[in-house]
Structure formats: C-alpha cells, structure tokens
Amino acid sequence: MPWPKRFSSWGRAGPASRRWHVAWARASACRSYISMLSTGMRAGSGRRLAPFVNGSAAGDAWVMDGNYSAHLDLRLSRTEAVIWLDLPRHIYFPRAVWRSMRNYGRERDDLGPGCPEQFDLSFLMDWVWNYKTRSRAQHGRLMSSLPAGIRAIVLRSPHEVRQFENGLPHSLDLRAT
C-alpha cells in the first residue's frame, strides 16, 4: 500500500502538536501543514471555516489538524490517514497552560495574524481539561469507524509520537490499523 499523502489529525489541545505536524508533513513528503487555527477562527465560526477546509482539502498532499467535527466530512473525503494524538491529561494539560503563559500576548504563526496567545481559563478548562470527558469517546468512535481505505494511527504517549516521527515514512506501515 502506498504511503498516505493526506493526513487529518485530532486530539487534545496542547503544545508540541504543531511541531509534530510540521515534522510529519516534511518527513512524509506532504507539502503543507494546515492548521484550522491559522485562520484565526474558533469552533463557533462554522460557516466561515467550511470554505477554508474545503479548499485546503482539495490540495494534493497535506497534514491538517483540528477537532472541528462539523467539517469532518470535508476532510475525510480526501484523507488517507488519521492520526489521533490520544495523550494523557497529565501530559497535555500542563503543556497547554505553560504555552499560554509563555506566549501570552504574542502572535503565534499557527494562530494567524491578529490572534495573540491568551490565557483563557474558560478555554483551558472547557476545551483542554475536559477533552477527556467531552471529546475523547467521540474520537475513539470515529477512529473505529473510519471509512475503508483510511489508515487509523493512534499515538498515546510522547515516546510513541517520537518513534512515529523518527520512523517516517516507514512508520506509516507499522502503525496502520
């Protein structure tokens, strides 16, 4: 089976995922990393986000991250592999808090122009802390019911992420389920 060229990724919010996605894009010969956050839009901006997702998914090779289930059909119709970063809360939550504190008030290139990092306790609690109870089960169901031909790759620890990253593109064959 040929190596995938179009990846969707979802999971908890937190630092390092952008670095991982960019590394995966390079190592797997994908030409672009597409972050839903790069548009400067939030989950509540569904109508404005759909054209961005649709246009991005039309590309030839990409790694696209984001937990926007409202647009999952647009991504999955072109996705060849889904990577689920299913890290434990004790890993991702402190990292997300630290990233917010360290980058507070600064613009990050993955957030888009005019969207400086904020320390938003409501976001940290509602979306980051509660990911496990809010979205994890849904992501598990999605992974177990992916359409035929889409590889499911689940990474559950920073060590697994590093192993996957260091072994690209060959780790795609080893991790496929």
C-alpha positions in Angstrom: 0.0 0.0 0.0 1.5 3.4 -0.9 2.2 5.9 1.9 -0.5 8.4 2.5 -0.1 11.9 1.3 -3.1 13.5 3.1 -3.4 13.2 6.9 -6.0 14.5 9.3 -5.1 14.8 12.9 -7.1 15.3 16.0 -6.8 15.1 19.7 -6.4 17.3 22.7 -5.2 20.9 22.6 -1.6 21.5 23.7 1.8 22.4 22.7 4.2 20.4 20.6 1.4 19.2 18.2 2.3 21.9 15.7 5.9 20.9 15.8 4.9 17.3 15.3 2.5 18.1 12.4 5.2 20.1 10.6 7.7 17.3 11.1 5.2 14.8 9.8 4.5 16.9 6.7 8.1 17.1 5.9 9.0 13.5 6.6 6.1 12.1 4.7 6.6 14.2 1.6 3.5 16.2 2.2 4.0 19.8 1.1 1.8 21.6 3.6 0.7 21.7 7.2 -2.8 23.2 7.5 -3.9 24.4 10.9 -7.5 25.2 11.5 -6.3 27.8 13.9 -4.2 29.6 11.3 -7.4 31.2 10.0 -7.8 33.0 13.3 -11.3 31.4 13.6 -12.7 29.5 16.5 -15.0 26.5 16.6 -18.1 28.7 16.6 -17.2 30.1 13.2 -18.6 27.1 11.2 -19.9 28.8 8.1 -16.7 30.9 7.6 -14.5 27.9 8.2 -16.1 25.5 5.7 -14.7 27.2 2.5 -11.2 27.2 4.1 -11.4 23.5 4.9 -12.9 22.6 1.6 -10.2 24.5 -0.3 -7.4 23.1 1.8 -8.6 19.5 1.5 -8.6 19.9 -2.3 -4.8 20.0 -2.2 -2.6 17.1 -3.3 -0.6 16.5 -0.1 -1.2 17.9 3.4 -1.3 17.4 7.1 -4.4 19.1 8.5 -5.1 19.3 12.2 -8.2 20.4 14.2 -11.0 19.0 16.1 -13.8 20.6 14.1 -16.2 17.7 13.8 -18.7 19.9 11.8 -16.3 19.8 8.9 -15.1 16.2 9.3 -16.9 15.1 6.1 -14.9 17.7 4.1 -11.6 16.4 5.4 -12.4 12.6 5.5 -13.5 12.6 1.9 -9.8 13.3 0.9 -7.9 11.9 3.9 -5.8 8.8 3.5 -4.7 8.5 7.2 -6.0 9.9 10.5 -3.6 10.4 13.4 -5.1 10.6 16.8 -3.0 12.2 19.5 -4.5 10.5 22.5 -2.1 11.6 25.2 -3.0 11.5 28.9 -4.2 14.7 30.6 -1.2 14.9 32.9 0.9 15.4 29.7 -1.2 17.8 27.6 -2.9 20.0 30.3 0.3 21.4 31.9 1.8 21.9 28.5 -1.2 23.9 27.3 -1.1 26.1 30.4 2.6 26.6 30.1 2.3 27.5 26.4 -0.4 30.1 27.2 1.7 31.7 30.0 4.9 31.6 28.0 3.4 33.1 24.8 0.8 35.4 26.4 0.1 38.4 24.3 2.3 37.2 21.4 1.1 36.2 18.0 2.0 32.6 17.1 2.2 31.7 13.4 -0.2 28.8 13.9 -2.9 31.1 15.3 -2.9 33.6 12.5 -2.4 37.3 12.3 -4.2 39.4 14.8 -4.8 36.5 17.2 -2.3 36.8 20.1 -2.0 34.0 22.6 -4.4 34.4 25.5 -4.5 33.0 29.0 -8.1 32.0 28.8 -9.1 30.0 31.9 -12.5 29.2 30.4 -10.9 27.7 27.3 -8.3 25.8 29.3 -11.0 24.2 31.5 -13.8 23.7 28.9 -11.7 22.5 26.0 -8.4 21.4 27.3 -9.1 19.9 30.7 -12.5 18.5 29.7 -11.3 17.0 26.4 -11.2 13.5 28.0 -14.9 13.7 29.0 -16.1 16.0 26.2 -14.5 14.6 23.0 -12.3 11.6 23.7 -15.1 9.0 23.4 -16.3 10.6 20.2 -12.8 10.5 18.7 -12.5 6.8 19.7 -15.7 6.0 17.9 -14.6 7.9 14.8 -11.3 6.1 14.7 -13.0 2.7 15.0 -15.5 3.6 12.2 -13.3 5.3 9.6 -14.3 4.6 6.0 -12.4 1.7 4.2 -9.0 2.8 2.9 -8.3 5.4 5.6 -5.5 4.3 7.9 -6.0 4.8 11.7 -2.9 5.8 13.7 -3.2 6.2 17.4 -0.3 7.8 19.4 -0.8 7.6 23.2 2.5 8.9 24.6 5.3 11.4 23.7 7.5 8.3 23.3 5.1 6.9 20.7 5.0 10.2 18.9 8.8 10.4 18.7 9.0 6.8 17.5 6.4 7.5 14.8 8.1 10.8 13.8 11.6 9.3 13.7 10.5 6.4 11.6 8.6 8.3 8.9 7.7 7.5 6.3 8.1 3.8 7.1 6.3 4.1 10.5 3.1 4.6 8.5 3.1 1.0 7.5 3.9 -0.1 11.1 1.2 2.0 12.8 -1.6 1.4 10.4 -4.6 -0.4 11.9 
